[in-house]
Amino acid sequence: MSVPNLELSIDRMGHGGVGIGTADDGRVVFVASAYPGDRVKIDVTKEKKSFVTGEILEVISPSKYRDKPTCQAAAAGAGCCDFATLDTTQETELKRSVFLDQLARIGKFSEIELPELNAVELAPVRGWRTRVRFGVDENGKAGLRKKHSHELVTQYPCSQLVDGLSEGIVGAGARRFRPGAELIVAIDSTGQRHVVESRKTGRGKRLEKVERVLEGSGEVTEIVDGKTFRFPVTAFWQAHRAAPQAYSAIIEEWLADPGQPAGKIGWDLYGGVGLFIPAIARALSPENPAGSVLHSVDTSSAALENTQPALQGLNVSMHKQHVEKAVAQLAAPDCVVLDPPRKGAGAAVIDEIAAADPKTVVHIGCDPATCARDLRSWSDNGYRVDKLTLINAFPGTHHFELMVLLRKSA
């Protein structure tokens, strides 16, 4: 029976930032930006025989997770901070419950198969994003898109953005841009802001064509652990200003094995500009990082830039190829680091990597469902999960990062 709205309690948090409850008729109900313990009245947006989706009309009784809104752009409808009403002190634990649920439901893992899921908070929780994409409306005003819409919120900046990132671009008194343009804006490690107009690229692509440089040089400089990277502002880079250093430190710690001789072989898959290469080299050959043989694979043009200052003196080869085609051509590795896009690596790619028989693997995932699926593929190939860490690298949103250390089972 069709109903325009429902009143219900939210029982648990689901993947994608939705709270999950049960209607009086037994159907599962998914509600965006609702939290366990909330009692809400919702506008029904989709109805099927087994489930209902809806949006909050009224919070009748808030849960312990709910707090005052922290992002004006999100409050105006922008699809940026879907957790803007979530108590920041509860956020990581809520995300932890989501991933554990995905590991059980999609990965089919039991508790005894997995180590404890550690959680890491990246500070700050507001003003952390160093790069952002804006759309431009027909009047030349820049802003963030509304969720599932081409409409823009141009009056307010997002609370995720580092100071100065959107100044003069979004909000009252902002400059005007070419209607319909895509703007990529970044502040790099030197404090320089870069603003470029780009041609929109396909979903999941990590590099796109710059049509006009409006501010800065269009080439960012990023410094991680004293190592310098330079690349086009449109190339993939971690959004949270603390993420590159945090991820690199975890990789180095997990891969370090002082009992083994120098000269090991390491793969860096979906490697982009090579952020993790110095950490892998130091882990494999602490006394002489140049003694390791490293291969980095990515499809972006930035992957060809083996003259990165950070990579000078290292024995590294950069391969502009799809991972599934490249791995069969590379020397067998002792360790592999892979950071696939949101869709995950997939069983076929994992089968290919596992066939090369690496002793250790660091798998990085930015989606709990696809990461859980990929971990099941690793398990099916004889790898056990040795360490499991959730990193809250996207505070104020339902997104988070996962880092997993896998070892070949005896």
C-alpha positions in Angstrom: 0.0 0.0 0.0 1.4 3.3 -1.0 1.9 6.0 1.7 3.2 9.6 1.3 5.1 9.6 4.5 6.1 7.3 7.4 7.1 7.6 11.0 9.7 5.1 12.3 12.7 4.5 14.5 16.2 4.0 13.0 17.8 0.8 14.2 21.3 0.7 12.5 23.6 2.5 10.1 23.8 1.3 6.6 26.4 1.7 3.8 26.2 5.0 1.9 25.2 7.2 4.8 21.7 5.9 5.3 19.9 4.9 8.5 17.9 1.7 8.4 14.6 1.0 10.1 11.5 -1.2 9.7 8.1 -0.1 8.6 4.9 -1.3 10.4 4.3 -3.7 7.5 7.7 -5.2 7.8 9.5 -3.6 4.9 13.1 -2.3 5.3 13.3 1.5 5.2 16.4 3.4 4.2 16.7 7.1 5.3 19.5 9.4 4.2 21.4 11.2 7.1 19.4 9.4 9.8 21.2 7.8 12.7 20.6 4.8 15.0 18.1 5.8 17.7 16.5 8.6 15.7 12.7 8.7 15.6 11.9 10.4 12.3 9.0 11.3 10.0 10.0 10.8 6.3 8.9 11.7 2.9 8.7 8.4 0.9 10.8 8.8 -2.3 10.7 5.1 -3.5 8.5 2.2 -2.7 9.0 -1.4 -3.5 7.5 -4.7 -2.2 10.5 -5.3 0.1 11.8 -1.8 0.9 11.2 1.9 1.1 13.5 4.9 0.8 12.8 8.3 2.1 14.1 11.7 3.2 13.6 13.2 6.6 10.7 15.6 7.0 11.0 15.9 10.8 13.3 14.5 13.5 10.7 13.6 16.2 13.2 12.4 18.7 17.0 12.7 18.1 19.5 10.0 19.0 22.7 10.4 20.9 24.5 10.6 17.5 22.7 13.8 16.3 24.2 17.2 16.8 23.7 20.8 15.4 24.4 21.2 11.7 28.0 22.2 11.0 27.9 23.0 7.2 25.9 25.8 5.7 26.3 24.4 2.1 24.9 21.0 3.2 22.0 22.7 5.0 21.2 24.5 1.8 21.1 21.1 -0.1 24.7 20.6 -1.3 25.8 17.0 -1.5 29.0 17.6 0.4 28.6 16.9 4.2 25.9 14.3 4.5 27.1 13.7 8.1 27.0 17.4 9.0 24.4 16.7 11.7 26.4 13.9 13.2 28.3 14.3 16.5 31.9 14.3 15.5 32.9 12.3 18.6 30.6 9.4 17.5 31.5 9.5 13.8 34.4 7.0 13.7 32.6 4.4 15.8 29.5 4.6 13.6 31.7 4.1 10.5 33.4 1.2 12.2 30.0 -0.5 12.6 29.2 0.0 8.9 32.4 -1.7 7.8 32.0 -4.6 10.2 28.5 -5.1 8.8 29.9 -5.1 5.2 32.6 -7.6 6.1 30.0 -10.0 7.5 27.3 -9.4 4.8 29.4 -9.0 1.6 32.8 -10.4 2.6 31.2 -13.4 4.5 33.8 -13.1 7.2 33.3 -14.4 10.7 34.8 -12.7 13.7 37.4 -15.3 14.2 38.8 -14.8 10.7 39.6 -11.2 11.4 41.9 -9.2 13.7 40.5 -6.3 15.7 39.4 -3.4 13.5 41.5 -0.4 14.6 40.3 3.2 13.9 42.4 6.3 13.3 41.0 9.9 13.4 42.7 12.3 11.0 42.7 15.9 12.3 41.2 18.3 11.7 37.6 17.3 11.4 36.6 20.6 9.8 38.7 22.6 7.3 40.6 19.5 6.1 40.0 19.4 2.3 42.8 20.8 0.2 41.2 20.3 -3.2 37.6 20.6 -4.5 35.5 20.6 -7.7 32.9 23.3 -8.3 30.3 23.5 -11.0 29.4 26.9 -12.6 25.7 27.8 -13.2 24.2 29.7 -16.1 24.9 33.0 -14.4 28.6 32.3 -13.9 28.3 31.5 -10.2 30.4 28.7 -8.8 29.2 26.2 -6.2 28.8 22.6 -5.1 26.2 20.4 -6.7 23.1 19.3 -4.8 22.9 15.5 -4.1 21.8 13.6 -7.2 21.3 16.9 -9.1 22.9 19.3 -11.5 21.7 22.3 -9.4 24.3 24.2 -7.5 24.5 25.7 -4.1 26.4 29.0 -4.8 25.7 31.0 -1.6 27.9 29.1 0.9 31.2 27.3 1.0 31.5 23.9 2.5 32.9 23.3 6.0 35.3 20.7 4.7 37.4 23.2 2.8 40.8 24.5 4.2 40.9 28.3 4.8 41.2 30.2 1.6 40.2 27.4 -0.8 36.9 28.9 -1.9 37.6 32.6 -1.0 36.4 34.8 -3.9 35.0 31.8 -5.7 31.9 30.9 -3.8 29.5 33.1 -1.9 28.6 36.8 -1.8 30.9 39.0 -3.9 32.5 36.0 -5.7 33.9 36.4 -9.2 32.0 35.0 -12.2 33.2 32.1 -14.4 32.3 30.7 -17.8 28.7 29.2 -17.5 28.8 25.4 -17.5 32.5 25.2 -16.7 34.1 22.8 -14.2 36.5 24.4 -11.7 39.2 22.4 -9.9 40.7 24.3 -7.0 43.6 23.2 -4.8 45.9 24.7 -2.2 49.2 22.8 -2.2 51.9 22.3 0.4 53.5 25.6 -0.3 50.3 27.5 0.3 49.8 28.3 -3.4 46.2 28.2 -4.6 45.6 26.9 -8.1 42.3 27.4 -10.0 41.8 25.7 -13.3 38.9 25.3 -15.7 38.7 21.7 -16.9 36.8 19.6 -19.4 34.6 17.1 -17.5 35.9 13.6 -17.8 34.3 10.1 -17.4 33.4 8.8 -14.0 36.3 7.1 -12.2 39.0 8.8 -14.3 41.9 10.2 -12.3 43.1 12.8 -14.7 41.3 15.3 -16.9 42.3 18.0 -19.4 42.9 21.5 -18.2 41.4 24.1 -20.6 42.4 27.3 -18.8 44.6 28.2 -15.8 42.9 31.0 -13.9 45.1 31.2 -10.8 48.5 29.7 -9.9 50.5 27.6 -12.3 48.2 24.6 -12.6 51.0 22.4 -11.3 50.8 21.7 -7.6 53.8 21.0 -5.2 53.1 18.5 -2.4 55.6 17.6 0.2 55.3 14.3 2.2 57.9 13.3 4.7 60.4 15.7 3.2 59.9 14.4 -0.3 58.5 16.7 -3.1 55.9 15.8 -5.7 54.9 18.0 -8.6 52.0 17.2 -10.9 48.9 18.7 -12.6 46.2 20.0 -10.3 43.8 17.6 -12.0 45.8 14.5 -11.1 44.6 12.3 -8.2 45.8 13.2 -4.7 44.4 12.5 -1.3 41.9 15.2 -0.2 42.6 15.3 3.5 45.7 17.4 4.2 46.9 14.8 6.7 46.2 11.7 4.6 49.3 11.4 2.5 51.7 11.4 5.5 49.4 9.1 7.5 49.0 6.5 4.8 52.7 6.5 3.9 53.7 6.0 7.6 51.3 3.0 7.9 52.6 1.4 4.7 56.2 1.8 5.8 55.5 0.4 9.3 53.6 -2.6 8.0 56.0 -3.6 5.2 59.2 -3.1 7.2 61.0 -6.4 7.9 64.5 -5.8 9.3 65.3 -9.5 9.2 65.2 -9.7 5.4 68.1 -8.6 3.0 67.9 -5.5 0.8 67.1 -5.7 -2.8 63.4 -6.8 -2.6 60.9 -6.2 -5.4 57.8 -4.1 -4.7 54.7 -3.2 -6.7 52.7 0.0 -6.4 49.5 -0.6 -8.2 47.0 2.2 -9.1 50.0 4.3 -8.0 49.2 7.7 -9.5 52.2 10.1 -9.1 54.0 7.6 -6.9 53.1 8.9 -3.4 53.7 5.5 -1.7 57.0 4.6 -3.5 59.4 6.3 -1.1 57.7 4.5 1.8 57.8 1.2 0.1 61.5 1.7 -0.8 62.4 2.6 2.8 60.5 -0.4 4.2 62.1 -2.9 1.8 65.6 -1.5 2.1 65.9 0.7 5.2 69.7 1.2 4.9 69.7 1.7 1.2 66.2 2.5 -0.3 67.7 2.5 -3.8 68.5 -1.1 -3.4 64.9 -2.1 -3.9 63.4 -2.7 -7.3 60.0 -0.9 -7.6 57.3 -0.9 -10.2 54.4 1.6 -10.2 51.4 1.1 -12.4 48.6 3.6 -13.3 46.7 4.6 -16.4 47.0 8.4 -15.9 49.6 10.5 -17.8 51.0 11.6 -14.5 52.2 8.0 -14.0 54.7 8.6 -16.8 56.5 11.3 -14.9 59.3 9.3 -13.4 61.3 12.5 -12.9 59.3 13.3 -9.7 61.8 14.9 -7.2 60.6 12.5 -4.6 61.6 9.5 -6.7 65.1 10.6 -7.7 67.7 8.0 -6.7 65.2 5.2 -6.4 65.2 2.2 -8.7 61.6 2.6 -9.9 59.9 2.0 -13.2 56.6 3.7 -14.0 54.1 1.8 -16.2 51.2 3.6 -17.9 49.0 0.6 -18.2 45.8 -1.0 -16.8 46.8 -3.0 -13.7 45.2 -6.2 -15.0 47.4 -6.1 -18.1 50.6 -5.0 -16.4 51.0 -7.5 -13.6 51.8 -10.5 -15.8 54.7 -8.6 -17.3 56.4 -7.5 -14.0 59.0 -9.4 -12.0 57.5 -11.3 -9.2 57.1 -9.1 -6.1 57.9 -9.6 -2.5 55.2 -7.1 -1.5 52.3 -5.2 -3.2 50.6 -2.0 -2.3 47.3 -1.3 -4.2 45.0 1.6 -4.0 42.2 0.9 -6.4 39.4 3.4 -7.2 36.0 3.3 -5.5 34.8 0.3 -7.6 37.6 -1.8 -6.1 40.2 -4.0 -7.7 37.8 -6.9 -8.4 38.4 -10.7 -8.4 40.1 -10.9 -11.8 42.8 -8.4 -10.8 43.3 -9.9 -7.4 43.6 -13.4 -9.0 46.4 -12.0 -11.3 48.3 -10.4 -8.4 48.0 -13.5 -6.2 49.3 -15.6 -9.0 52.6 -13.6 -8.7 52.8 -14.9 -5.1 53.7 -11.8 -3.0 54.4 -12.5 0.6 52.7 -9.4 1.9 50.0 -7.1 0.4 48.7 -3.7 1.6 45.2 -3.2 0.2 43.7 0.3 0.5 39.9 0.7 0.0 37.7 3.8 -0.1 34.4 2.0 -0.2 33.4 -0.5 2.5 31.3 -2.7 0.3 33.9 -3.2 -2.5 36.7 -3.5 0.0 34.8 -6.3 1.8 34.3 -8.0 -1.6 38.0 -7.6 -2.5 39.1 -9.0 0.9 37.0 -12.1 0.2 38.9 -12.6 -3.1 42.2 -12.3 -1.2 41.0 -14.9 1.2 40.0 -17.2 -1.6 43.5 -16.9 -3.0 45.1 -18.0 0.3 45.8 -14.6 2.0 44.8 -13.9 5.6 43.9 -10.5 7.0 46.7 -9.6 9.4 45.9 -6.0 10.2 42.8 -4.0 9.6 42.6 -0.2 10.1 39.8 2.3 9.4 40.9 5.8 8.8 38.3 8.6 9.1 39.8 10.6 6.3 36.6 12.2 5.2 35.0 13.7 8.4 31.6 15.1 8.0 30.7 12.6 5.3 29.8 8.9 5.2 33.1 8.1 3.4 36.2 6.6 5.0 39.4 4.9 4.1 40.4 1.3 4.9 44.0 -0.1 5.1 44.5 -3.8 5.2 47.7 -5.9 5.7 47.4 -9.3 4.1 49.9 -12.2 4.4 50.2 -15.4 2.4 48.8 -18.2 4.6 51.3 -20.9 5.5 
